[in-house]
Amino acid sequence: MTDEKKKEFTRRLTQCNSSEMIVIEYDIFFSYLDDALEAFELGGEPFKQAIRHADAVLKNLQDSLNFKYELANELYPLYNYSRRQLALAQAAHKKKPISNARNVMNKLYDAFSQIAKEDTSEPVMRNTQTVYAGYTYGRNCLNEAAFDEAGSSRGFLA
């Protein structure tokens, strides 16, 4: 994953609510799958590392399930299946298991994206900089600027 993508995901995470956070985790997962497919021909460590990162995202999603809700019992086996497919892709060095995992996760991604659009809850992180886009334009891109609110403190409060 490029540094630019990491910065984009970080910026998105600082501004998101809990539903959007799940969508961002899925985006990170898909980014790692793309990295794995790019490194597939080379094989070796870059391919394995991308698969491990994608698996870590799935493990995080799996570990954060709340089993008080029925939905968690439905999601756990799907995440588990996708993790097994990634393990198979890494062990057998095949592309097909990666596409199997992507297909399952794509369907879940679509559902979570719809939920996130309807969620109007507050951002998860507080005391973050507000990001404004469009104040200035670069030659070939839109510039974003982060501003602190007047008099706000983003440090630790005792």
Secondary structure, DSSP 8 states (H G I E B T S, - for coil): --HHHHHHHHHHHHH--HHHHHHHHHHHHHHHHHHHHHHTTT-HHHHHHHHHHHHHHHHHHHHT--TTSHHHHHHHHHHHHHHHHHHHHHHHT-SHHHHHHHHHHHHHHHHHHHHHHH-----S--S--EEEEEEEE-SSSEEEEEE--TT---S---
